Amino acid sequence: MSGPNASDAAGLPTAAEHPAHAPDLGSPHVHARLEPGVLHLRIDRPERRNSFTQDMYRAIKRAAIWADREASIDAVCLTGTDEWFGAGGDLARRTTADDLDSEWDGTDHFPFRHIERCRKIWVARINGLCHAGGLDIALHCDVTIASDRARFRVPELLRGLPDPFMGARLTAAVGLARARFMIFTAEEWTAAEAMAAGLVGDVVHHDQLDERVAWALDRIRRTGPNARAVMKRDLNRLLPTHDLSLFSQVGTAEMMEGMNSFVEKRDPVWRHEG
């Protein structure tokens, strides 16, 4: 059998059914490439430990929107560069109104909920340091596979930032006691500790990471596309909602002091109120 609707011996779609090019996601630091049935994304800002600017968050959100619309895409695989998966938002770079004008979906400035709403399976290939917003992204992905070199941390409260995405998903992943420990102590976890706690789905030797991720993507592509989309929606339905009002409850002054102290490489001076 031949032609645009042909399938290979494994029952998977052939390359002819796939888009010719990966989408332009609008960020020089998020690279996209296509393989049959899979959109691969690579975060590439190692000089800043892969910290996320608004255009990088936007690019990941755009990838979720694009993949959701493409019938031939089964999965999105997201990874980092060098020893970094993602260190969180770039606190040294302020977001302006102009940064938000070109949003494809203006209802949310972060990609986390778009990853969950996307009907395609998101695989986080966690190659290294995974902190703050990087961990947020991993927690909102469907399948997480980590290198044994990966490290995990929730440092937001050190900067006066209550993260509504983290609290909702971290507790669901590791339980309330462990989530509280990570959030309130900001202790860094090894990959082995993360695996034992249920923070990630699998941990492999760093040299085996590509092979294991390729295996997982192959297995995902063998499942029924409608059935897995329905199952993803049902699983995510059980998760708590994100309370975005946390930012306004803290107040701008404390968050600005936290971010400024980080940029100025000093300890924050907190103002204690009654």
C-alpha positions as CSV (number, residue, x, y, z in Angstrom):
1,M,0.0,0.0,0.0
2,S,1.4,3.4,-0.9
3,G,0.3,7.1,-1.0
4,P,-0.2,9.8,1.6
5,N,-2.3,7.6,3.9
6,A,0.1,4.6,4.0
7,S,1.4,3.2,7.3
8,D,4.6,1.3,8.0
9,A,4.8,-2.2,9.3
10,A,4.4,-1.1,12.9
11,G,1.1,0.6,12.2
12,L,2.6,4.1,12.6
13,P,2.0,6.9,10.1
14,T,4.6,7.4,7.5
15,A,6.6,10.6,7.1
16,A,4.5,11.6,4.1
17,E,1.6,12.4,6.4
18,H,3.6,14.9,8.5
19,P,4.1,18.6,8.1
20,A,7.1,19.5,6.0
21,H,8.5,22.0,8.5
22,A,8.5,22.7,12.2
23,P,6.7,25.9,13.2
24,D,8.5,29.2,13.7
25,L,8.0,29.6,17.5
26,G,9.4,33.2,17.6
27,S,12.3,32.7,20.0
28,P,16.0,32.2,19.1
29,H,16.3,30.1,22.3
30,V,13.7,27.4,21.6
31,H,14.6,25.2,18.6
32,A,11.9,23.1,17.0
33,R,12.4,20.1,14.7
34,L,10.2,17.4,13.4
35,E,10.4,13.6,13.3
36,P,7.5,11.4,12.2
37,G,4.8,12.0,14.7
38,V,6.9,14.0,17.1
39,L,7.7,17.7,17.5
40,H,11.0,18.1,19.3
41,L,11.8,21.2,21.3
42,R,15.2,22.2,22.7
43,I,15.7,25.0,25.2
44,D,18.9,26.7,24.2
45,R,20.2,29.5,26.5
46,P,22.9,27.8,28.4
47,E,24.8,31.0,29.1
48,R,21.9,31.9,31.4
49,R,21.3,28.3,32.7
50,N,18.3,28.1,30.3
51,S,16.4,30.6,32.3
52,F,13.2,31.6,30.6
53,T,12.4,34.9,29.0
54,Q,8.8,35.8,28.1
55,D,9.6,34.9,24.4
56,M,10.8,31.5,25.5
57,Y,7.7,30.8,27.5
58,R,5.6,32.1,24.6
59,A,7.4,29.7,22.2
60,I,6.6,26.7,24.3
61,K,3.0,27.8,24.5
62,R,2.9,28.2,20.7
63,A,4.3,24.7,20.3
64,A,1.4,23.4,22.4
65,I,-1.1,25.2,20.3
66,W,0.5,24.1,17.0
67,A,0.9,20.5,18.0
68,D,-2.7,20.3,19.2
69,R,-3.9,21.4,15.7
70,E,-1.7,19.0,13.8
71,A,-3.5,15.6,13.4
72,S,-0.3,13.8,12.5
73,I,1.6,14.8,15.7
74,D,1.4,12.3,18.5
75,A,3.8,13.7,21.0
76,V,6.0,16.7,21.9
77,C,9.4,16.1,23.4
78,L,11.0,18.9,25.3
79,T,14.6,19.0,26.5
80,G,17.4,21.4,27.4
81,T,21.0,22.2,26.3
82,D,24.3,21.1,28.0
83,E,23.8,20.6,31.7
84,W,20.6,22.6,31.9
85,F,16.9,21.7,31.4
86,G,15.6,25.0,32.8
87,A,16.4,27.2,35.7
88,G,13.2,29.1,35.9
89,G,12.1,32.6,34.8
90,D,14.8,35.1,34.0
91,L,14.4,37.5,36.9
92,A,16.9,40.0,35.4
93,R,14.7,40.6,32.4
94,R,11.5,42.5,32.9
95,T,8.4,41.7,30.9
96,T,6.8,44.6,29.1
97,A,3.4,45.1,27.5
98,D,5.1,44.9,24.1
99,D,6.3,41.4,25.0
100,L,2.7,40.2,25.4
101,D,1.3,41.8,22.2
102,S,2.1,38.8,20.0
103,E,0.6,36.1,22.1
104,W,-1.2,33.5,20.1
105,D,-3.5,32.9,23.0
106,G,-3.7,36.0,25.3
107,T,-5.5,34.2,28.1
108,D,-2.3,33.0,29.8
109,H,1.3,34.3,29.7
110,F,2.8,31.0,30.7
111,P,2.8,27.7,28.8
112,F,2.0,25.3,31.7
113,R,-1.7,25.0,31.3
114,H,-1.4,24.9,27.5
115,I,0.8,21.8,27.9
116,E,-1.9,20.1,29.9
117,R,-4.7,21.2,27.5
118,C,-2.8,20.0,24.5
119,R,-4.2,16.6,23.4
120,K,-0.8,15.4,22.4
121,I,1.5,13.6,24.9
122,W,4.3,15.8,26.2
123,V,7.6,14.1,27.1
124,A,10.1,16.0,29.3
125,R,13.6,14.8,28.6
126,I,15.3,16.2,31.7
127,N,18.9,16.4,30.9
128,G,20.2,18.4,33.8
129,L,19.3,21.2,36.3
130,C,15.5,21.5,36.6
131,H,14.5,24.3,38.9
132,A,11.6,26.6,39.4
133,G,9.8,27.3,36.1
134,G,11.8,24.4,34.5
135,L,10.3,22.1,37.2
136,D,6.9,23.7,36.5
137,I,7.1,22.6,32.9
138,A,8.2,19.1,33.8
139,L,5.3,18.7,36.2
140,H,2.8,19.7,33.6
141,C,4.2,17.2,31.0
142,D,2.7,13.8,30.8
143,V,5.9,11.6,30.8
144,T,9.1,12.6,32.5
145,I,12.4,10.8,31.9
146,A,15.4,12.2,33.7
147,S,19.2,11.8,33.4
148,D,20.9,10.6,36.6
149,R,22.6,14.0,36.5
150,A,19.4,16.0,36.8
151,R,18.7,18.1,39.9
152,F,15.4,19.5,41.1
153,R,14.6,22.5,43.3
154,V,11.8,24.9,44.2
155,P,13.6,28.2,45.1
156,E,10.7,30.6,44.4
157,L,10.1,31.6,48.1
158,L,13.7,32.7,48.4
159,R,12.7,35.5,45.9
160,G,9.3,36.3,47.4
161,L,7.4,34.6,44.6
162,P,4.5,32.3,45.5
163,D,4.2,30.0,42.5
164,P,0.5,28.8,41.9
165,F,1.6,26.4,39.2
166,M,4.1,24.7,41.5
167,G,1.9,24.2,44.5
168,A,-0.9,22.6,42.6
169,R,1.2,20.1,40.7
170,L,4.0,19.3,43.0
171,T,1.6,18.2,45.8
172,A,-0.1,15.9,43.3
173,A,3.2,14.4,42.3
174,V,5.0,13.8,45.6
175,G,2.4,14.3,48.3
176,L,1.8,17.1,50.7
177,A,4.6,16.5,53.2
178,R,7.3,16.2,50.5
179,A,5.9,19.2,48.6
180,R,6.0,21.3,51.8
181,F,9.6,20.2,52.4
182,M,10.7,21.2,48.9
183,I,8.8,24.5,48.9
184,F,9.7,25.8,52.3
185,T,13.3,24.6,52.5
186,A,14.3,25.1,48.8
187,E,16.5,22.0,49.1
188,E,17.8,20.6,45.9
189,W,17.0,16.9,45.1
190,T,19.1,14.5,43.1
191,A,17.5,12.5,40.3
192,A,17.4,9.4,42.6
193,E,15.6,11.3,45.3
194,A,13.2,12.7,42.7
195,M,12.5,9.2,41.4
196,A,11.9,7.8,44.9
197,A,9.5,10.6,45.7
198,G,7.5,10.2,42.5
199,L,8.6,13.5,41.0
200,V,9.6,11.9,37.7
201,G,8.5,8.8,35.9
202,D,11.9,7.3,35.1
203,V,15.6,7.9,35.7
204,V,18.4,6.5,33.6
205,H,22.1,6.8,33.2
206,H,22.9,10.0,31.3
207,D,24.4,8.1,28.4
208,Q,21.1,6.1,28.0
209,L,18.8,9.1,28.1
210,D,18.3,9.4,24.3
211,E,17.7,5.7,23.9
212,R,15.1,5.7,26.7
213,V,13.3,8.7,25.4
214,A,13.2,7.3,21.9
215,W,11.7,4.1,23.3
216,A,9.0,6.0,25.2
217,L,8.1,8.1,22.1
218,D,7.8,4.9,20.1
219,R,5.6,3.3,22.7
220,I,3.4,6.4,22.9
221,R,2.9,6.5,19.1
222,R,1.7,2.9,19.1
223,T,-1.3,3.9,21.3
224,G,-4.7,5.0,19.9
225,P,-4.6,8.8,19.4
226,N,-8.2,9.4,20.5
227,A,-8.0,7.0,23.4
228,R,-4.8,8.6,24.8
229,A,-6.2,12.1,24.4
230,V,-9.3,11.2,26.3
231,M,-7.2,9.4,29.0
232,K,-4.9,12.5,29.3
233,R,-7.9,14.7,29.8
234,D,-9.4,12.4,32.4
235,L,-6.1,12.2,34.3
236,N,-5.7,16.0,34.3
237,R,-9.3,16.4,35.4
238,L,-8.3,15.0,38.8
239,L,-5.6,17.7,39.3
240,P,-6.3,20.8,41.4
241,T,-6.8,24.1,39.7
242,H,-4.1,26.8,39.8
243,D,-4.9,29.8,42.0
244,L,-3.4,32.7,40.1
245,S,-4.5,35.2,42.8
246,L,-1.4,34.2,44.9
247,F,0.7,36.9,43.2
248,S,-1.7,39.7,44.2
249,Q,-2.0,38.3,47.7
250,V,1.7,38.7,48.4
251,G,2.1,42.3,47.1
252,T,4.4,43.9,44.6
253,A,6.9,45.2,47.0
254,E,7.9,41.8,48.4
255,M,8.2,40.3,45.0
256,M,10.2,43.2,43.6
257,E,12.6,43.0,46.6
258,G,13.1,39.3,46.0
259,M,13.8,39.8,42.3
260,N,16.1,42.8,42.9
261,S,18.1,40.9,45.5
262,F,18.6,38.1,43.1
263,V,19.8,40.4,40.3
264,E,22.1,42.3,42.7
265,K,23.4,39.0,44.2
266,R,22.5,39.9,47.8
267,D,20.3,38.5,50.5
268,P,16.8,40.0,50.4
269,V,15.6,42.3,53.1
270,W,12.1,41.3,53.9
271,R,9.6,43.6,55.5
272,H,7.6,41.7,58.1
273,E,4.0,42.9,58.5
274,G,1.6,42.0,61.3
